[in-house]
Amino acid sequence: MAYDDRMHHHASPDAEYRETPPGSTYEHTDASIGIIVRFLVWLVISAVVVHVGLGFIYAALINRSMETGEQRYPLAATQPERLPPAPRLQQFPASEFYDFRLGEEGLLRGYGWMNREAGVVHIPIEEAMRLTVERGLLSHAPGSAEATPAPGLMPSDASAGRTLERRRQ
């Protein structure tokens, strides 16, 4: 029974921490509040001194640059606009692309020689389509070797149809 007399009965496990027992104080081995307060005061004073000092130095440097009339980037102000090192592939890509498209449209919509020695010409694409419909598509001659493959052969899968292989049966 002596053991039960020493135990306090509480409604819940947290109930014993709701009240401070009579006669209890803080632990005397904790850190001293005075030392912590003095450290924080010196920390604030040193931060203010550093920031004010940097402000004065920054203002002095700005005033010095204004007095001497020194340019911000002296090399860039005296030199003409520099180009990147060679090879410079396109100086004005939008303009060059526009010129390229005009040339291509001229080939598609006009007449002219592609190779005069070989007798190759270019004609407008609408005219070429009209002539193809009138004359019919080009086809192989009936006796040519490429007309039909030998029986039992078929294009292989990996060759895109260029090589023939024998069918498996």
Backbone bond lengths (Angstrom), bond angles and torsions (degrees), N, CA, C in turn:
res aa  C-N    CA-C-N  psi(-1)  N-CA   C-N-CA  omega(-1)  CA-C   N-CA-C  phi
1 M - - - 1.435 - - 1.512 112.19 -
2 A 1.290 115.77 -25.58 1.460 118.71 179.57 1.527 110.22 -62.25
3 Y 1.293 117.40 -35.40 1.475 121.73 179.12 1.516 110.32 -64.74
4 D 1.331 118.30 -40.83 1.455 122.51 179.96 1.523 111.47 -69.37
5 D 1.333 118.35 -30.78 1.450 120.54 179.81 1.527 111.46 -67.26
6 R 1.361 115.72 -33.31 1.469 119.00 -178.60 1.533 111.53 -76.70
7 M 1.267 120.03 -24.23 1.466 123.35 -178.23 1.518 110.55 -82.56
8 H 1.333 115.48 136.88 1.449 120.61 175.99 1.511 107.55 -96.64
9 H 1.277 114.97 139.92 1.455 119.34 -179.69 1.521 108.76 -97.71
10 H 1.345 116.70 124.31 1.464 122.88 -179.91 1.521 109.04 -119.25
11 A 1.317 113.90 156.75 1.460 119.55 -178.73 1.530 110.59 -70.45
12 S 1.337 117.37 -34.74 1.464 120.56 179.61 1.532 108.08 -143.37
13 P 1.327 117.79 166.76 1.470 119.70 -179.67 1.539 112.38 -64.56
14 D 1.352 117.79 -26.98 1.463 120.28 -178.20 1.529 112.31 -84.53
15 A 1.295 118.62 -13.15 1.458 121.75 -174.75 1.517 111.98 -64.46
16 E 1.306 119.14 -29.65 1.464 120.38 -177.96 1.525 112.09 -70.86
17 Y 1.344 118.99 -16.19 1.471 121.76 -178.85 1.521 112.75 -98.19
18 R 1.326 119.19 -0.91 1.456 122.08 -178.49 1.525 111.99 -74.32
19 E 1.281 118.85 -30.58 1.462 122.96 -177.57 1.520 109.37 -117.72
20 T 1.337 114.25 144.59 1.464 118.80 174.18 1.525 107.30 -83.85
21 P 1.296 115.68 129.39 1.482 117.06 -179.23 1.534 110.89 -63.67
22 P 1.307 117.51 147.10 1.469 120.23 -179.39 1.535 110.98 -63.03
23 G 1.340 115.09 139.99 1.457 120.61 177.81 1.521 114.06 85.96
24 S 1.324 118.62 0.22 1.472 119.29 -179.41 1.518 109.45 -92.49
25 T 1.338 117.13 147.09 1.464 123.83 178.12 1.513 108.19 -134.63
26 Y 1.358 117.05 -169.41 1.461 119.84 178.62 1.512 109.66 -76.66
27 E 1.279 116.13 163.98 1.461 120.97 179.85 1.525 108.37 -79.65
28 H 1.326 117.08 128.88 1.461 121.79 -173.84 1.521 112.92 -75.26
29 T 1.310 118.80 -9.36 1.466 120.21 179.13 1.524 111.93 -91.97
30 D 1.341 119.47 2.38 1.458 123.10 177.40 1.518 110.05 -67.71
31 A 1.342 116.18 168.29 1.463 121.13 179.32 1.513 110.06 -67.47
32 S 1.331 115.44 149.18 1.452 121.40 -179.66 1.522 109.37 -76.80
33 I 1.309 117.61 131.80 1.454 123.51 -178.93 1.528 110.15 -66.46
34 G 1.297 118.63 -35.76 1.461 122.25 -178.72 1.520 112.02 -61.55
35 I 1.311 117.32 -41.05 1.468 121.14 179.91 1.535 110.03 -66.26
36 I 1.290 117.83 -41.08 1.469 121.86 -179.79 1.527 110.05 -65.27
37 V 1.347 117.81 -43.46 1.454 121.59 179.94 1.523 110.06 -64.01
38 R 1.355 118.87 -45.27 1.469 121.57 178.52 1.528 111.10 -60.68
39 F 1.323 117.83 -40.90 1.471 120.37 177.92 1.521 110.88 -61.67
40 L 1.325 118.58 -44.68 1.461 121.57 -179.57 1.527 111.53 -65.44
41 V 1.314 118.03 -38.23 1.457 121.13 178.06 1.520 110.07 -63.43
42 W 1.324 118.51 -47.22 1.470 121.62 178.79 1.530 111.42 -65.46
43 L 1.289 116.94 -33.29 1.467 120.10 177.10 1.528 110.73 -64.72
44 V 1.317 117.76 -44.17 1.464 121.76 179.20 1.524 110.06 -66.59
45 I 1.328 118.17 -43.02 1.472 121.58 179.85 1.523 110.42 -62.05
46 S 1.324 117.79 -45.13 1.471 119.95 -179.23 1.535 110.95 -67.17
47 A 1.331 119.44 -36.32 1.462 121.44 177.94 1.525 110.57 -64.77
48 V 1.343 117.50 -41.07 1.464 120.99 178.72 1.523 110.11 -65.39
49 V 1.319 118.12 -43.43 1.470 121.88 -179.40 1.529 110.11 -62.87
50 V 1.314 118.33 -44.06 1.467 121.40 -179.74 1.523 110.58 -63.45
51 H 1.312 118.62 -45.30 1.465 121.44 -178.75 1.530 111.80 -66.45
52 V 1.319 117.56 -41.23 1.462 120.28 178.07 1.522 110.11 -65.96
53 G 1.321 117.22 -43.15 1.467 120.68 177.86 1.522 111.79 -60.75
54 L 1.316 118.55 -43.71 1.471 121.25 177.48 1.524 111.21 -64.17
55 G 1.321 117.95 -36.16 1.461 120.99 176.90 1.519 111.31 -62.81
56 F 1.343 117.18 -43.40 1.471 120.50 178.17 1.528 111.23 -64.73
57 I 1.303 117.84 -42.43 1.479 120.90 179.80 1.527 110.11 -64.68
58 Y 1.302 117.95 -42.48 1.467 121.81 179.31 1.527 110.85 -63.12
59 A 1.333 117.53 -43.84 1.464 121.22 178.44 1.528 110.67 -64.07
60 A 1.332 117.52 -39.29 1.465 120.64 179.01 1.521 111.13 -64.96
61 L 1.314 118.39 -40.78 1.466 121.01 178.86 1.528 111.46 -66.47
62 I 1.319 118.02 -37.99 1.467 120.90 177.62 1.521 110.18 -65.75
63 N 1.339 117.49 -44.06 1.461 120.62 179.03 1.531 111.09 -63.01
64 R 1.314 117.44 -39.71 1.464 121.36 179.50 1.525 111.02 -63.32
65 S 1.349 117.20 -42.52 1.469 119.36 179.55 1.518 111.55 -68.50
66 M 1.343 118.51 -31.36 1.459 121.24 177.07 1.521 111.20 -70.96
67 E 1.327 117.57 -38.39 1.459 121.80 -178.73 1.522 111.89 -68.17
68 T 1.307 117.07 -40.43 1.469 119.70 -177.32 1.516 111.65 -80.17
69 G 1.309 118.62 -13.53 1.456 121.39 -179.79 1.526 111.55 67.32
70 E 1.266 116.33 25.06 1.463 121.67 -177.83 1.517 109.80 -69.73
71 Q 1.339 115.69 134.65 1.457 120.23 179.81 1.520 109.77 -78.98
72 R 1.280 113.62 154.20 1.454 118.64 -174.88 1.529 111.81 -65.20
73 Y 1.311 117.50 -46.66 1.456 122.33 179.14 1.526 107.38 -129.50
74 P 1.306 119.51 89.13 1.460 120.92 -171.59 1.528 113.52 -63.71
75 L 1.305 119.39 -35.25 1.462 120.04 -179.16 1.522 111.64 -70.81
76 A 1.309 117.03 -36.54 1.458 120.35 -178.13 1.524 111.66 -73.52
77 A 1.318 118.57 -28.59 1.459 120.86 -176.64 1.526 111.96 -77.21
78 T 1.324 118.46 -29.66 1.466 120.50 -175.19 1.522 113.17 -93.37
79 Q 1.291 118.82 -16.58 1.458 121.09 -176.45 1.526 110.71 -97.55
80 P 1.346 116.59 147.96 1.473 118.10 173.94 1.527 110.13 -70.40
81 E 1.313 115.58 169.85 1.469 120.20 179.73 1.523 109.89 -60.84
82 R 1.325 115.51 126.48 1.461 119.82 -177.05 1.519 110.70 -95.34
83 L 1.326 115.01 145.33 1.464 121.28 176.22 1.517 108.78 -96.11
84 P 1.313 117.95 154.39 1.461 119.60 176.55 1.522 110.29 -66.91
85 P 1.328 117.76 161.90 1.468 119.87 -178.90 1.526 111.61 -64.34
86 A 1.329 115.02 157.17 1.474 121.63 -179.37 1.514 109.11 -67.02
87 P 1.262 121.88 152.23 1.453 127.23 1.88 1.518 110.77 -84.37
88 R 1.312 115.90 133.78 1.465 121.94 174.21 1.519 106.52 -97.31
89 L 1.299 116.26 104.65 1.458 120.80 -171.76 1.521 112.10 -74.32
90 Q 1.307 117.57 -45.00 1.462 120.11 -178.36 1.524 108.17 -140.78
91 Q 1.324 115.87 118.57 1.454 118.72 176.80 1.520 110.75 -85.99
92 F 1.310 116.87 -37.91 1.464 121.89 -179.45 1.529 108.36 -130.53
93 P 1.328 118.68 79.71 1.465 120.52 -172.91 1.523 114.02 -60.88
94 A 1.317 119.14 -36.70 1.474 119.69 -178.50 1.524 110.43 -66.26
95 S 1.319 116.76 -42.69 1.460 120.69 179.32 1.529 111.38 -66.97
96 E 1.332 116.36 -41.75 1.458 119.83 179.50 1.524 111.56 -65.85
97 F 1.339 116.77 -37.30 1.463 119.63 177.66 1.530 110.37 -66.62
98 Y 1.333 117.22 -38.67 1.463 121.02 178.11 1.536 110.09 -62.85
99 D 1.336 117.05 -44.41 1.469 120.64 177.93 1.528 111.21 -63.30
100 F 1.318 117.00 -39.75 1.464 121.21 177.97 1.526 110.60 -61.60
101 R 1.335 117.19 -45.71 1.469 120.70 -179.83 1.530 111.42 -64.03
102 L 1.342 117.72 -36.94 1.463 120.03 177.33 1.527 110.72 -63.48
103 G 1.334 116.99 -41.49 1.462 120.51 177.67 1.519 112.28 -63.76
104 E 1.325 116.22 -41.83 1.465 120.09 179.31 1.527 111.24 -66.24
105 E 1.326 117.34 -40.94 1.462 120.48 177.55 1.525 110.38 -63.66
106 G 1.347 116.78 -36.73 1.466 120.20 177.21 1.521 111.53 -63.02
107 L 1.344 117.05 -38.94 1.471 119.93 177.17 1.522 111.61 -67.24
108 L 1.339 117.00 -39.50 1.466 120.16 -177.77 1.527 112.26 -71.98
109 R 1.300 117.75 -32.29 1.467 120.41 -171.64 1.536 113.69 -108.46
110 G 1.335 118.95 3.69 1.460 119.57 -176.87 1.527 112.31 -128.61
111 Y 1.338 114.91 173.43 1.459 123.02 177.67 1.522 108.18 -100.34
112 G 1.337 117.39 148.62 1.456 120.14 175.58 1.516 111.40 175.14
113 W 1.331 114.20 170.94 1.458 120.67 179.40 1.520 110.27 -87.60
114 M 1.330 116.69 134.15 1.460 121.99 170.58 1.523 108.79 -93.38
115 N 1.351 116.58 -45.17 1.461 122.82 177.73 1.521 106.42 -146.24
116 R 1.326 116.23 103.48 1.459 120.97 -174.59 1.530 111.58 -66.87
117 E 1.353 117.92 -38.47 1.469 120.85 -178.71 1.526 111.29 -64.42
118 A 1.323 117.34 -37.93 1.460 121.08 -178.89 1.522 111.72 -87.66
119 G 1.321 117.35 -9.39 1.460 120.45 179.58 1.517 113.02 78.21
120 V 1.341 118.21 28.34 1.467 121.99 -179.34 1.523 108.45 -97.63
121 V 1.337 116.15 127.13 1.462 122.43 179.81 1.510 109.54 -122.61
122 H 1.319 115.84 164.73 1.472 119.23 171.04 1.524 107.77 -118.94
123 I 1.331 113.67 144.55 1.457 120.39 -179.09 1.527 107.66 -128.06
124 P 1.328 118.27 164.05 1.470 119.73 178.57 1.526 110.98 -58.44
125 I 1.310 115.99 145.53 1.461 120.85 -174.06 1.530 111.42 -63.77
126 E 1.325 117.81 -35.39 1.471 119.85 178.11 1.529 110.76 -63.47
127 E 1.346 116.21 -40.11 1.469 121.18 178.29 1.526 110.37 -66.06
128 A 1.338 117.13 -41.09 1.461 120.65 179.57 1.525 110.84 -63.61
129 M 1.324 117.62 -40.36 1.472 119.98 178.86 1.524 110.39 -67.52
130 R 1.315 117.73 -39.19 1.468 120.52 179.05 1.521 110.91 -64.35
131 L 1.349 117.06 -43.15 1.470 120.05 179.00 1.529 111.81 -65.96
132 T 1.320 116.76 -36.43 1.470 120.17 178.65 1.519 110.58 -64.70
133 V 1.314 118.19 -40.15 1.459 121.05 179.20 1.534 109.83 -68.02
134 E 1.334 118.35 -41.15 1.471 121.21 -179.54 1.524 111.96 -66.20
135 R 1.320 117.12 -45.93 1.468 121.33 -174.56 1.516 112.76 -87.51
136 G 1.302 118.77 -18.82 1.463 121.31 -176.99 1.524 109.86 90.64
137 L 1.337 116.25 162.17 1.459 121.30 -179.88 1.516 110.43 -73.07
138 L 1.317 116.24 150.96 1.459 120.76 175.77 1.517 109.18 -69.64
139 S 1.305 117.34 140.89 1.457 120.18 178.14 1.527 108.23 -137.61
140 H 1.335 115.75 167.90 1.464 121.32 179.23 1.529 109.93 -75.08
141 A 1.292 114.31 151.14 1.465 119.08 175.46 1.523 108.99 -67.54
142 P 1.314 119.14 148.31 1.463 120.66 -176.20 1.517 113.11 -61.61
143 G 1.310 121.09 -26.88 1.466 121.14 -177.49 1.514 113.14 -96.14
144 S 1.330 118.66 7.63 1.468 118.84 -176.48 1.517 110.41 -74.52
145 A 1.329 115.89 156.46 1.461 121.67 -176.41 1.524 111.26 -72.97
146 E 1.334 118.11 -24.18 1.457 120.47 -175.89 1.524 112.51 -86.31
147 A 1.309 117.80 -0.72 1.458 120.29 -173.07 1.515 111.79 -63.59
148 T 1.336 118.83 -52.79 1.461 121.06 -178.87 1.517 108.97 -138.66
149 P 1.321 117.08 139.84 1.458 119.19 176.85 1.528 110.39 -74.60
150 A 1.312 114.62 162.89 1.461 119.86 178.11 1.523 109.22 -64.54
151 P 1.343 117.70 148.20 1.469 119.34 -179.59 1.531 110.41 -63.35
152 G 1.341 115.04 142.45 1.461 120.22 178.35 1.520 113.00 90.16
153 L 1.315 118.88 -6.01 1.465 121.69 178.50 1.522 109.55 -106.12
154 M 1.336 114.99 147.12 1.462 120.46 177.63 1.529 109.08 -144.32
155 P 1.324 118.90 156.74 1.468 120.44 -179.76 1.519 110.55 -65.04
156 S 1.330 116.22 142.42 1.470 119.17 177.67 1.520 108.99 -79.99
157 D 1.331 115.94 157.57 1.458 120.96 -176.35 1.525 111.89 -69.40
158 A 1.315 118.41 -38.35 1.456 121.69 -173.73 1.519 113.20 -83.52
159 S 1.316 119.26 -5.81 1.453 120.11 -173.63 1.513 113.76 -104.35
160 A 1.295 119.52 3.93 1.455 124.33 -176.52 1.519 111.04 56.15
161 G 1.317 117.12 31.76 1.453 121.90 175.20 1.510 115.23 87.19
162 R 1.326 119.73 3.02 1.456 121.06 -177.41 1.525 112.59 -83.20
163 T 1.327 116.66 -26.98 1.454 120.16 -177.79 1.512 109.59 -114.22
164 L 1.305 117.04 137.90 1.460 121.08 -179.93 1.518 108.83 -101.51
165 E 1.307 116.52 145.47 1.450 121.14 175.15 1.512 108.82 -134.98
166 R 1.336 115.25 157.00 1.452 120.77 -178.59 1.528 109.99 -73.66
167 R 1.328 115.99 138.75 1.470 121.00 177.64 1.493 111.50 -68.66
168 R 1.345 114.45 144.97 1.466 119.28 174.11 1.519 108.69 -91.54
169 Q 1.311 116.27 136.86 1.461 118.22 -176.96 1.490 111.70 -118.62
